[in-house]
Each structure stands twice: as structure tokens, then as C-alpha cells.
């Protein structure tokens, strides 16, 4: 109801001001979503990344164009809880199965999903304890801060490379298709919003011009001219009425009538 009233009574120039700030931001979101969707499609058509042992990991060259990684190592059984709001998240770490601890991988799991996650990880672990974890490298500073705080509370300070990953446990093709669908929704919503707000400006502007044109061509109202009476004019006297005999032309004679 409030939105309908705003659209109905807002002038076109006010909606233009809103569009001036909204359209560029939404446009950038659409462009970024299109680029990300295209990158996902390219990655979907290509082969999955080859698992890289964590002890051979370099700082670059292990992720594809969508930051997808496949890293093998040994899953550490210690869980590091990190307080986030009302509940708790759990940080799981993957460490090299051989060599020095120059790098470790960590990821956050919701406390309600710990058992399901461990069961999924068990299906990715071979009899020798090697776990191949697939996912996307997280670029979130907040996520990294949560992981670092958890590791600092539960383990000695670590000075090597720390990789934060958002793992996926389903089929790779289905996961990438879901990510593409998310971007498609963003593209559709952003495009609809841009078309709607700018179409509304055109409609309101034309309506305002039509109202202005009607006012310009409206005939002026005629004011009846009233004559002011002259006080020096002698008022005209009404003619005196003459009594007439209704029977003057008939055979009946009215008494008192002069013949």
C-alpha cells in the first residue's frame, strides 16, 4: 500500500533522483553477476581441478578462474569452537599428511551440521587417512577473522599460510549449476528493477506533460458583464392598467358601464 501510494503521488523528477543513485549500483551488480555466471559456465565445461597435496601447495596456481580448489591432506580431529552470535560454529582443519606444517586449510561448519559434515568428509577420505577437500577459496575477511580467533584459542600460534575454504560435498556439476542459478536470479531481478524504475520515469513524465497541455488549451471562463445603474437616470414607470369589461363585445351590458 505504501509503495503504491509513493508511485502514484511521487513526481517524475523525484523518481529520477532515486534512479540516479540506484541504477548504477544495480547495473554494476548485474554486470558482475553476468561475468561470474560466464566464469562458472567455463569452469563447468572444463575438468575439475586436480587435487594438490597440501604440503606441495604454492601461494598461486592451485585455484582455477572461480577460485575452485581440490586439496588433499590429513583431517585434524580437533574441533575449535568459535563463538558467533547466539550459536557456535566449528572450525575444521586440514594439515599436510607429510612434510612440515607450512600451510593448513580451515573451514567453518555450523554446529548443527557437524555430524553430517564429518560423515561427508569420511566419504572423501581413503584408508590411508588422505582427505580430498573440494570447495571455493573464501575471500571474506570476516570468515578469516573467525577462523584465526578459533585457532588461536585451541592451538599454538601458526605463522604459515592459512587457506580458508568454503567446501562443497555434492556433485561438482550440481554445485556449479546452483551457483549459476543464483547469479541468474540476481541478473533477472536487477534487470527488472532497472527497466521498471526508468519506465516509471517515462510514464510519469508523459503524464505530467499531458496535464500541462490540457491546462494550456483550456478555454478561459467567461465572466458576465454587469451594468452599473446610473443614479441620475429616471426610472421608467410601468404603464397604468386599464380596467376592461369582459362583456364589452357581447350582448350583456354591465351595470355602470357607459355606452
N, C-alpha and C positions, 0 to 999 in steps of 0.2 A: 504493500500500500504506500509506504513512504517513497520507494523508488518510482512508482507510477506517478505520484504527485510531483516528485522532482522533475521527471521527464516532461510532464505536462506543462508545468509552470515556469521552468527554467528557460531563460532566453538563449538564443543560439550562441551568443558571444561567451556566455558563461561555460557552456559545454565545450566551446573551442579552447578556452583556457585549460580546462581539465584534460582535453585531448592533447594539448601541447606538452603536458608533463607525462601523461600515461602512454601515449602511442610509442614514443621512442623506447621506453623501458620494455613494453610488451614486444615491440619489434625485435629488440636485441634477444629477448628470451626465445622468440620463435626462431631467429637465425641460429642461435646456439643449439636449440633442440634439433633443428634440421641437420646441422653439422654432426652432432652427436649420433643421431639416428643413422646417418650415412656411414659414420665410422663403425658403428655396431654392425651394419649390414656387411661392410667389408670384412670385419673380423669374423662374422658368422660364416661367410663364404670361404674364409681361409681355414687352415688347420689350426687346431688348438695349440697353445704354447707347449713346447717340450719341457717336462719337469727339470728344474735346475736344482742340484743339491745345495742346501743352504751353506755348506762350508766352501762352496765354489762360487758363491754369489758375488757379483761385482755391483758397483753402485749404479750401473746403467746397462742396458742391453738385455735385461731379463723380462721386460714387460712389452706387450705389443701396443698398438696405437690407442687402445682403450684402457690401458693400464691393467690388462689382464695378466695374471701370473699363475704359474704352476711350480710350486716349490716343495721339495722333499726334505724331510728331516725327521727328527725324533720328537714326538709329542711329550711335553713335560707334564707329569701328572699333578703337579701342584697347582691349585687354583688360587688366584689372587683376587679377592673381592674388592670392588671399588664402589664406594657409596655415591649414588647419583639420584638425588631426589628422594622419593618415598621408598623405592626398592633398591636392590643391589644388582650390579652387573658383575660378570665373572670374566677375568682375562685368562685366556689360554695361550701358552707359548709353544713355539716350535723351535728347537735348538738343533745345531748340526749333529748329525749322527757320528761324525768323526772329525778330527782336527780341533783347532782351538775355537773358543767361543768368540768369534769376530763379528758375528751377526746373529740375531734371533728375530723370529717373526712372532707377532702377537695379534690377537683379535679379541673382540668383546662379544660376550654371549649374555643374553638376558637370563636372569636367574631361573626363570620358569622354563627355559629351553635347554638347560644344561644337560639333562639326561638324553634328550633327543639329539643334541649336538654330539655328545660322546658316542652315541650309537652310530650316528652318521660317520663320524671320524673313524670308528672301528672298521667300517666297510672300506675305508681308504688306506688302511694300514696292513702291510704284508706281515708274514710270520716273523720276519727279522726286525720288526718294530719300525720300519720305514713308513712314514705317512706322507702322502702326496696331497697337498692342500692347494685347491684352485680357488681363485677369487679375484677381486679388484683391489689395487692399492688405494688406501684411503688417503685423501689429501686434506682431511679435516684436522684443523689444529686442535679443536675441542676433543676429538677422539684420541689424538696423540697424548694430550694432557692427561686424560683419564687413564690411559694405559700406563704412562710413565709414573703417575702417582701410585697406581696399584702395585707396580713392580718395585717401587722404592719401599713400600711398606712390607712387601713379602720376600724380598730378595736383596742381596748386596747390590750396590750401585753398579750399573752396567754402562760402560763407556763406548761399546762398539756400535755397530749400525743396528738400528731398530726399525723394523718394517711393520707397518700397521696395515692389515688386510681385512677386507670385508669378504669373507668366504661364501661360496655357494656350494650346495650339496646335491642339487638336482642335475638333470641332464644339461649339458652346456648349451645346446641349441634352444631348449625351452627357456633357460635363464636369459639368454641374449634376446630372444623373441619378446619376453616380458619387459625387458628394458626398452626395447624399441617401441612397444605399445605405450609405455609411459610417456615417451617423447612424442608419439603421435597424438596423444591426448593433449599434451601441452601445446603442440602446434595448432591443433584444431581449435582449442579454447582461445589461444592468443589471436589467431586469425579472425575468429568470430567476433571477439571483443573489439578489434581494430575496425572491422567493417561496420559493426553496429554503432560505435560511438561517432565515427565520421559520417556514416549515413544519417544519423540523427541530426548532426550539424547541418547537413544539406537540407533535410526536410524542414527543420525549424527556420532556417534562413529563408527558404522559399515561402513558407507560411507567413513569415514576417513581411516579406516583400508584397505578397498578395494583400495583406491587410493594409499596408501603406498605400497600395494602388487604389484600393476601394475608397479609402479616406480622401485621396486626391481627386477622384472623379465623382464624389458625392455632390449632388446639386445643392446650392445654398437654400436655406429656409427662407421663404417669402414672408416678410412682416407686413401686415395690413396697415396701410397708411390711415391714420385717424386725423380728421379735420377738426382743428380747434375752433370752436364757435366764437364769432366776433361779438363782444358785449354791446356794441353800438348798433348792431342790426336789430330792426324792429321785428319782433316775432310775428309770423303770419297768423292771422286769425282764421279759425275754422269757419266755414260758411254756416249761416244760420239755417236751422232745419225748418222747413215749411210743412205745416200740417196739411195733409191731403185727406180727402174724403174717399174712402174705398168704394163708395157707391156713386161717385160723381158721373160716371158714364152709364149708369144703369137707370132703370125706371124708378128706383126707390129714391125718395127725397129725404135727406137728413134734415131734421128739425134744426132751425137756427142757421141753415145754410142760405147764403144769398144767391138768388137765381141770377 
